[in-house]
């Protein structure tokens, strides 16, 4: 049963507040699509060298411009991220598209150098700006981990999936460089489209109120772990469990330090690297309530976090066990 339990809020965002809004997901998805052009450049060095007859030395010089330009993006990111909006991200998206389109012009060392410079400085600024914006929401030390975990995860995703996908796409058209440009431009435009709904105030206004709670349900911990092993059903059940536990724990002890149920599912789907933080926040909230009820036995955070690295279903089972103790202690008037 879903219930509404409004939480008071202030101007300071918790890490869970940030991840529970589209502001975070819009920025993350924008970054994912903007990393694609850089990945394609890295995958297509041989293709570009064969297309641009500028000599081995000239091509090497042009290619070396990209990482130096990305380094220059560091200072742009530092300067622009101090602003109270994210409009500069659209500007750098435009620079990336221009850099890609320049590759369709008559091959020359100058054009190739300008192209790599625009792509490098834009993606460097974007890649560093977004973690700065997210961490700047004052979500605590967890948000710094989330910010850099975001970069690592997205780079891993693009590097893992781009090679097979884009190399197959390059064989579709007679002119491979056109395939590269079209793919890169479309990817940037998709990222921009996902960024458009993000509110200009970002994390500089009070976070929205948190209302979603779910009535706690008693479950056998061993069955929780076992169902996570059933082939086919286990994928659904893990996401279902993430949704339910976040709503149920927020019911017994309302807080802004855990994710909303929907945000928990999206995080489990795209950023499973954050599982230790997720389960720690859930268990910390339960332990706080158990101590208030003078409970003597419960699973501590170090055990739950350890299992989140080894086998997540066990950590969920331990959290369920602590939740069962709260139900048993009568923290809420619930009939099993």
N, C-alpha and C positions, 0 to 999 in steps of 0.2 A: 504494500500500500504506500503510495506516495503522499507526502505531507509537505506543507509549506512552513518553514521555520526561518523567518528573516533574520539575518545576522547584521548587526551594526557594522559600519565600515568607516574607515578614515582615509586620509590621503596616501597612506603608505600601502603599497602592494606587497602581498606575500608572494613567494614563488608560485604557490598553487593558484593564487588569483590570476597571475599573468598567464599561466598555461591554460587556464580555464576560459580565456577569452579569445576571440578571433584575431585580436591584435597580434598575439604571439603566433598563431597558426598562419596568418596572412604573411607575416614577415618570414617565417620559416619556409613556407612553400615558394614564396618569391625568391628566396635565396637558392632553393633547390633548382629551380628552372634557370636561374642566372648562372649557376655553376656549369651548366651544360655546354655553353660555347667554349669555355676554357678547357673542358674535358675533351671536346672534339678537336681543338687545336693540338692538344697533346697527343691525341690518337692519330692525327693526320699529318704529322711532320713529313713523312715520306711523300704523301700525296701532294702537299704544298710545294715541296722542293722540286718535284717533277713538273708541276704546273708552272711555277715561276722560274724562268730561265735567267736567274740572277747570279749564278755561280755559287759554289759551295761556301766561300768566305762571306759573300754578301748575304746569303740566306742565314748563315750562322749569326751574323751581326744583327740582322733584323729579328731573328728569333730570341736573341739575348735581351732585346729591348723589353719584352713582355714581363719577365720577372722583376726587372728594375723599375718598370712602370708600376707594377703591383706594389712594390715597396713604397713608391711615392704616394700610392693610394692610402697608405697608413696615415700620413699627415692630413690628407683630405678627410679621412674618416674621423680623425680626432677633432678637426675643426668643425665639420658639418654636423657631427653627432651632438654637438653642444646646442644646436638649435632645438626649438620646441616642436618640430614637425619632421616629417619624413619625405617631404617633396623632393629633396635632392636625389633620392633613390630613383625617381622617374627620370631625372636628368642623366644620370649615369647609365640608365637603361637605354636611353637614346644614343649615348656615346657608343655603347656596345653594338647597337644595331648599325650605326654608321661604320664602325670598324669592320663589321662583317660584310657590309655592302661594298666597301672599298675593294674587297677581294675579287669583285666581278669586273673591275676596271682593267685597263691594259697593264699587264704585269711589269713591275719595276721595283727596285729596291726601296725607293722612297715611299711608294704606295704601301708596300708590305710593311715597312717600318712604322708608318702612321697607323696602319690597321692594328698591328700588334700593340702599339703604344696605347691606343684608345681602349682596346679590349683589356689590356693589362691594368691600366690605371683605374678603369671603371670597376672591374671585378675585384681589384684589390680594395678599393674604397668600400664597395658594397659588402664584401666578405667580412671586413673589420667593423663596419658601421652597425650591422644588425646585432651582433653580440653586445656591442656597446650600448645600443638602444635598449635591448632586453635586460642586461645587467643594470642599466641605469634606472630601472623601475624600482630599485631598492627592495628587491625580493629576498635579500639576505645572501649568505654565503652559498646557499643551495642554487641560487640563480646564476652565480658565476660558474658553477659546475654545469648547470643546464646550458648556459651560453656556449661554452667551449665543447660540451658534449654534442650540441646541435651541429656545430661546424664539422666535427669529426664524423658524426653519423651521416650528414648530407654528402660530404666528400666521399665517404665509403660507398654510399648508394650510387652516386653518379659514376664513380670509377668501376663499380662492380657491374652495373647494368648497361652502361653506355657503350662499352667495347663491342659486345655482340649486337646490340640494337643498331648502332650507327654504322658499323661496318657492313651490315646487311643492307642498310638503306643506301649506302654509297653505290651499290651495284644496280640500283633501280634505274637511275638516269644515265644517259650517255656522257654527260659532263659531270664528273664527281664533285668538282668545286661548287657547282650550283646546288647540289644536294646538301653539301656542308653549310652553305650560306642560308638556304631555305630552312633547314632544320634549326640552326642557331637563332635566326630571326623569329621563327614561330615559338621557340622555347622562351625567348625573352618576352614576347607579347603575352604568352600565357602567364608568365610570372607577374607582369604588370597588371593583367586582368585580376589576378588573385590579390594583388596589393591594393587595388582601388577601394575595396570596402573598408580597409583599415582606417579607423578614425584618426584625424590629424593630431588629436591631443595625446595619442599614444598612452603612456603611463603617467602623465602629469596631472591627471584628474583622479578623483576618488574611484576606487574599484567598484564595480556594480555589486549590489547586494546578492548574497548567496541564499537561495531558497530551497533547493532540491534536497529532500531527505527521503529515506525509505525505511519502512518498519523492519527492525532487525528480525532475522530468522535463524532459529537454531538448526545447525547442520552438524553432522558427525565429521570431525576433522579428517579421519582416515578416508571417508567417502569423498571429501573435497579433493584430496590428493589423488585418489584412485580415478575419479572422473576426468581429471586432467590428463590421464594416460590413455583414455579410450580413443583409438584412432578415428579421425573424422569428427567425432563429437568434441574432442578435447579443445580444438581451436575455438569453437563457439563457446564452450564452457569457461575457458580462461577469460575471454572478453566479458562474458556474462558475469563472472565472479568479480572482475575488476569493477564493473558497473555497480553491482549490488553492494559490495563491501564498502565502497566509498559513500554510497547513499546511506547505508545502515550505520556506519561509524559516525557519520555526521549527524545522525539522529540521536544517538546516545550521548554525544558530546559535541555540540555544534562548534565548528572552528573554520577559520579561513586558511588553515595550514595543511589541508588536504585538498585534492582535486575534486571537482564536481564529477558526478558519474560519467557524463559524456566525455569530459576531458580525459578521464582515466582510460576510457576505451581507445580514444585517438592516440594517447601517449603509448599505451601498450602496443598499438598497431605499428606506429612509426618510429618510436624512440624507446625501444625496450631496454636500451642502455641505462635508462633512468629508473629501472625497477628497484634497485636498492634504496633510492630516495623515496620512491612511492610507498614501499612496504614499511620503511622506517617511520614515515609520517603517519601512516595508518596505525601502526602499533604504538607509537608514542602517544597518540591521542587516546587509545584504549587504556594504556597503562596509567595515564593521568586520571582517568575516571575510576579505574580499579583501585588506585591508591586512595582516592576520595572516599570510596566505599569500604576502605580498610581491608581490601583483599590481600591475602598473604602469599598466594602462589599465582604466578603468571609467567609467560614466556617473555624474557627480556629482549631488548632491541638487538643486542649483539648476536643472539641466536637466530633471530628472524632475518637480520641482514646477511649473516653468513649463508643461510640457506637460499637467499635470493640470488647469490652468486653461483651456488651449486645446482639448485633445482627449485625454481620459483614455486611450483605447486606446494612444496613442503612449507614454504614461508606463508603462503595463503592459508594452509591448514592450521598453522600455529596462530595466525591472526584470528581465524575462525574460533579456535579454542579459547582465546582471550575474550572474544565477543560472547561466546557461550557463557563464560564465567560472569560477565556483566548481566546477561539475561537471568542466569541462575541466582545471582545476588539480588535480583529485583530492582536493578537500577532503573528499569522501565517496566511498567505493568503490561507484560506480554504473556500471553498464554501460548504455549508451544502447540 
